[in-house]
């Protein structure tokens, strides 16, 4: 028995090494990420957690109303695909609370992502290059961030890598159907998790189309059909649900954006360049030179293609030998395009950030390693020197990313980060609200998401002032506010920054409510950064 285990370990030593070291580095940094992250739970976490609780209770895809003062408590899930909530609900079957289950899913998905990326890298490069490349991802602030947040990003990362790995495994022999079916299922799971998975769908279709250059069309159609069958297993139930409930395949809808395509493109380039190099100035320079950089990249690719053809290469040979690299390049480009176009069309309430662009860090690093190998071959460098040179570059990049983590390793964690309520609510205040607020009553809260996730409150987000043009919400209507108070629907207001309320940062209605306080209001909780104003009437 032990001899067989040793034989397996010896045969798989490279895979074990490439997987183990990045996982170790990631695991060593993750506790410090948790201890310093004040946004483990955020605004998008609340719908995910609430939908998971409803699913676990057999009540369907719905979450609490986010904005406004209407009497409805629940609304259907439309802005977020249900995949992440389904994963949370599955973990809840083991007796785990929904907020904790969300973190378990994110951490497990991040660990699985590193293993999958390691296995993908070994298909393209020597283990000496694969280890530092995957380690760059493992220690990068962006990947650490999505590993420690109750959001769908980590799960989406994993499903995409799982689908890509199956495509890579199938491409070795291009026979059999199991890898293709699994790739389709994982791609469908990715689409169940985030709408941006359409980029993976389009890239995969392009991958099959490339094969028409050297394979019979019937074989290509058969392969695409098997992949499509797997994709349909996950996608069709959601499509049917959306068509029946909303009359459209994807009911996603948000207010129109006020940021141009050019601005969003520069912001996306800024984020990617900053995150990959860890230097803010690199992101700023890349954003300023966005168009010249794109032209330069195209010219460099054309030059390399020309040099390759001069050495006797053919287009068909390029498509055959580099089809997987082209597939990964297509996914990265299409994903970035979808993010930029979506932000140009819709108003998200935030600009394009690391959370959105971290998904293409791994494709860019893999393609960078492949491109570096091609360039070094032009200098007739032997394989060992090529691997050492590329590995040295990734070791330097890993060191730069690790440097970004040093403040978390050397400074004490903020007290707020150690609290499951994120420092925005005390357990005593949460218990008071659970005891005093009726099941159908509304709270207006600065961090309504925390009240919804941890206290189960029917909390609505504080609307912005009229000057907040970037917000998704309309300013608070004084007439609706007064009517909700007098009807007993609105119980009170919860803020963490009373001075901001008095300055009018939350609008004149809430400013007037917090002054002295206003007639009819009583300040029932004050201290530890929590201020709760209860409406008791004019009597």
Order of alpha helices (4+ residues) and beta strands (2+ residues): alpha-alpha-alpha-beta-beta-alpha-alpha-alpha-alpha-alpha-alpha-alpha-alpha-alpha-alpha-alpha-alpha-alpha-alpha-alpha-alpha-alpha-alpha-beta-alpha-beta-alpha-beta-alpha-alpha-beta-beta
